[in-house]
Every structure is written in structure tokens, then in C-alpha cells.
Amino acid sequence: MTTNALITGWGMYAPSHVMTNDDLAKLVDTNDEWIVTRTGIRERRIAADDETTTMLSVNAARDALAVAGLDPAELDLVIVATCTPDYPLPATSVLVASELGATRAAGFDLQAACSGFLYGLASGTSFVRSGMYRNVLVIGVEILSRFLDWSDRSTCVLFGDGAGAVLLQASDQPGGMLGFDLFSDGGGCEAIIVPAGGSINPASHATVDARQHTIKMLGSEVYKYATRQMGESALAALRSAGMTVDDVDQFVFHQANLRIIHSVQKQFGIPDEKTFVNIEKYGNTSAASVPMALVEAIASDRVKPGDRILMVAFGAGYTAGGAVIEWTADPSRALLAPGSQTRLGEPQRTLADAAV
Ligand SMILES: CC(C)(COP(=O)(O)OP(=O)(O)OC[C@H]1O[C@@H](n2cnc3c(N)ncnc32)[C@H](O)[C@@H]1OP(=O)(O)O)[C@@H](O)C(=O)NCCC(=O)NCCS
């Protein structure tokens, strides 16, 4: 009998502090009109000083577990996709598992930049399908605000903080991943990079002075590559599922730039009602972007059991990924989960609230 990996729980967390484009205009020479026209972003969430990547992850994960009704002690594996971990060492996933009370879970971090959640979904699905694990938590999370040069207007306006999580559970029912494609091209290394803090340029006074621990980006190069690669990854994932664009009920693209999303829509003739967008509220949250968009698509009644969802992401590396899933869970389960912010679709919960 085939074992499938079904998404049975989902959750997200966005820090309560909202930074608007007008707020940014007080820091750098920019304005709301420029940012909205070029990117579609109106505001983003910024983690409080005492919030950590682990905390954001745990908030999203608790909701995912509550929706599924799973005790954290039943988790077999926690995968955390992030490029902004709490520490270079140890892995954030291990801290998340401990905090959740996932006493017997294995944990590892996965770094594929903005494509990380889809790499995590493919990995988690493989662990379940192989029969090795039954309950796998996949989290996409970032605190990018700590890795931005707040004097560089070409990057600081684009990114935000947040977390999204899904629980994969083994099932003999049909559904889950129908096809996927993962891609990488190290030729893009210089196009989006944090140049220091790794083994090539270890931290030093000079690297700190030169702000080399923050994101540097060749915006227009990335834009061109992303526009092409998002389309190619979408097609590759569909091919792997034996499907065409017309078979898809909802598209959840990486929320990097509204113009990139529109360009992919135009390329394939995808209507707005099939394309979920929330970039205006969160900016580019990298590995958290796809799961946060998925969770909000579910909360906005865009998804019902039997629907085919195509998720596509693109990121630093370059990396890219596409995954087609057949949705099986009852979206109203989120309503039943006590304290779940997914039912509100408006993540305002603070850490103090979460601790109650
Ligand atoms: C960053 C991005 C929005 C810039 O848009 P663009 O249309 O390419 O703009 P350009 O970089 O050509 O800059 C145009 C002008 O705006 C200026 N500019 C850049 N950032 C600005 C800002 N925040 N506010 C006002 N002006 C800005 C530039 O200095 C440039 O001025 P100049 O013509 O006098 O030199 C766009 O390239 C992009 O979205 N790239 C992809 C980024 C991305 O998604 N990265 C993550 C991938 S996961």
C-alpha cells in the first residue's frame, strides 16, 4: 500500500510590529509610491528585539499541531528552513523541537533561501513516503530584519519577518504531493549574498564596519532571473505531476515582488482569483513566504479538499522549487484549534499572548 504525506495541520506567525513604507521613508530616501509600484509591498512585520527565530517557529508550529490535534511528543522530525537561524551553531530546529516538547523528534535546519520551505516539504514528504517517519513538521521562518543594511534603500524596503508551518502525517488516503521540482544554480552566488560571517570571510571588525553581514543584492539581475525561473519551476513541477496549468485550482507563489507574480500569471494566463497574494502585508519573508501565503489562502476560503495547489519559489543561490499538492484537510479545522490565529487571518498575537 502506498503511504502518502498529507498536510493535516498548518499555522503561521507574524510579529505584531508593523513597519509601513512611510516608516521606511524616515530611514532612507524612498517613498510609498516607489515601493508599491515596483514591488507591491505596503508594509512588513518586524520582530521585536526579544523575539528569536525559534520563537517565531514555535508560534507557527503550535498552531499547526493544534489544527491537527497532534501531541508534540508524537513528532518524529522537525525541519526548519531558514537563512536567518538563531545561531550559526547549533541548529534552530533542535531548539524548536525542545521548546515544543517534541521529545523524540530528530531535527535539522535546511538552507535554500526563499525556496527553503519547498525543499523542506519535498524532504519531509520523502521521509514519510519512505516509511521512516509518520509525523514531520516543516517550518519556513525568517528574521531578515537582523540581516538588512537599514541604510541601503535597494534592499531594506523589500524584506520582512515571519514564520509558517505545516504538519505532514503518514496516511494511506490519496493526496499530498503530486509532483515537485527542485533547482539550483550556484552561478547566482553574487546576486544575493551575505558576504561575511561564513568560512570565506569570518567575522572581523573590518567585515562589521563594511556591513558585510547584511544582504547585498543585484536587484535587476535577480528580477530577470526570477521571472524566468519561476515559470520554469512551475512547468517542471506540473510535468512531474503529469498536469497542466489548467489542472491547478490555486497558485501560491513566493511573495518576492508583485511584478514577478504578475509576469508569471501573464505567461500562463492565470487569473487573479487563482493566485493568492499577501505581499502587501508582509514583504518578502524568504523561506516563510510560501507557507504564510498558503496558510492565509486557506484562511480566506481559497482552498477546499480535492483542490490542486501549485507552490513555486525562487531565491538566493540561485535556488528554486515547485510543488503540486492535492489538498485533503478540512479548512475549517483551523476554526476548531483553540488560540489559532489562522482562523483570524490577521496575525496580531504577541509573544506575551502566546505564553498564556
Ligand atoms: C529591487 C527592485 C524592486 C528594483 O526595481 P527596479 O525597477 O529594478 O529598480 P532599479 O534597481 O533599476 O532602480 C531604479 C532606480 O530606483 C532607485 N531606487 C532603488 N531602491 C529605491 C527605493 N527603495 N526607493 C526609491 N528609489 C529606489 C535606484 O537607485 C535607481 O535610481 P537611478 O535610476 O537614479 O539609479 C527589483 O529589481 C526587484 O524586485 N528585484 C528582485 C528582488 C528580489 O525579489 N529579491 C529576492 C529574491 S528571492
The ligand as a Tripos MOL2 file, in Angstrom:
@<TRIPOS>MOLECULE
LIG
   48    50     1     0     0
SMALL
NO_CHARGES

@<TRIPOS>ATOM
      1 C1         14.7370   45.6880   -6.2390 C.3       1 LIG1
      2 C2         13.7570   46.0690   -7.3390 C.3       1 LIG1
      3 C3         12.3870   46.3200   -6.7520 C.3       1 LIG1
      4 C4         14.2460   47.3400   -8.0050 C.3       1 LIG1
      5 O1         13.3650   47.6980   -9.0420 O.3       1 LIG1
      6 P1         13.9580   48.1890  -10.4310 P.3       1 LIG1
      7 O2         12.8130   48.5970  -11.2550 O.co2     1 LIG1
      8 O3         14.8270   47.0740  -10.9320 O.co2     1 LIG1
      9 O4         14.7710   49.4500   -9.9990 O.3       1 LIG1
     10 P2         16.3170   49.7010  -10.2300 P.3       1 LIG1
     11 O5         17.1200   48.8110   -9.3510 O.co2     1 LIG1
     12 O6         16.5690   49.6770  -11.7060 O.co2     1 LIG1
     13 O7         16.4220   51.1680   -9.6930 O.3       1 LIG1
     14 C5         15.7670   52.2220  -10.3430 C.3       1 LIG1
     15 C6         16.0600   53.4830   -9.5720 C.3       1 LIG1
     16 O8         15.3900   53.4550   -8.3090 O.3       1 LIG1
     17 C7         16.3050   53.7250   -7.2700 C.3       1 LIG1
     18 N1         15.8900   53.0110   -6.0680 N.ar      1 LIG1
     19 C8         16.2870   51.7910   -5.6310 C.ar      1 LIG1
     20 N2         15.6580   51.4970   -4.4790 N.ar      1 LIG1
     21 C9         14.8380   52.5290   -4.2140 C.ar      1 LIG1
     22 C10        13.9340   52.8030   -3.1930 C.ar      1 LIG1
     23 N3         13.6980   51.9400   -2.1800 N.pl3     1 LIG1
     24 N4         13.2410   53.9670   -3.2360 N.ar      1 LIG1
     25 C11        13.4220   54.8530   -4.2060 C.ar      1 LIG1
     26 N5         14.2800   54.6480   -5.2230 N.ar      1 LIG1
     27 C12        14.9800   53.4980   -5.2150 C.ar      1 LIG1
     28 C13        17.6200   53.2680   -7.7750 C.3       1 LIG1
     29 O9         18.6720   53.9140   -7.1000 O.3       1 LIG1
     30 C14        17.5380   53.6550   -9.2400 C.3       1 LIG1
     31 O10        17.8150   55.0330   -9.3240 O.3       1 LIG1
     32 P3         18.6760   55.5810  -10.5560 P.3       1 LIG1
     33 O11        17.8870   55.2400  -11.7740 O.co2     1 LIG1
     34 O12        18.7570   57.0350  -10.2580 O.co2     1 LIG1
     35 O13        19.9910   54.8590  -10.4930 O.co2     1 LIG1
     36 C15        13.6680   44.9470   -8.4060 C.3       1 LIG1
     37 O14        14.8690   44.8850   -9.1300 O.3       1 LIG1
     38 C16        13.4110   43.6100   -7.8100 C.2       1 LIG1
     39 O15        12.3690   43.3730   -7.2300 O.2       1 LIG1
     40 N6         14.3340   42.6470   -7.9790 N.am      1 LIG1
     41 C17        14.1560   41.3270   -7.4300 C.3       1 LIG1
     42 C18        14.4890   41.3550   -5.9860 C.3       1 LIG1
     43 C19        14.0620   40.1140   -5.2890 C.2       1 LIG1
     44 O16        12.9620   39.6630   -5.4640 O.2       1 LIG1
     45 N7         14.9450   39.5960   -4.4500 N.am      1 LIG1
     46 C20        14.6860   38.4730   -3.6590 C.3       1 LIG1
     47 C21        14.5940   37.2630   -4.4860 C.3       1 LIG1
     48 S1         14.0880   35.9380   -3.5160 S.3       1 LIG1
@<TRIPOS>BOND
     1     1     2 1
     2     2     3 1
     3     2     4 1
     4     2    36 1
     5     4     5 1
     6     5     6 1
     7     6     7 2
     8     6     8 1
     9     6     9 1
    10     9    10 1
    11    10    11 2
    12    10    12 1
    13    10    13 1
    14    13    14 1
    15    14    15 1
    16    15    16 1
    17    15    30 1
    18    16    17 1
    19    17    18 1
    20    17    28 1
    21    18    19 ar
    22    18    27 ar
    23    19    20 ar
    24    20    21 ar
    25    21    22 ar
    26    21    27 ar
    27    22    23 1
    28    22    24 ar
    29    24    25 ar
    30    25    26 ar
    31    26    27 ar
    32    28    29 1
    33    28    30 1
    34    30    31 1
    35    31    32 1
    36    32    33 2
    37    32    34 1
    38    32    35 1
    39    36    37 1
    40    36    38 1
    41    38    39 2
    42    38    40 1
    43    40    41 1
    44    41    42 1
    45    42    43 1
    46    43    44 2
    47    43    45 1
    48    45    46 1
    49    46    47 1
    50    47    48 1
@<TRIPOS>SUBSTRUCTURE
     1 LIG1         1 GROUP 0 **** ****
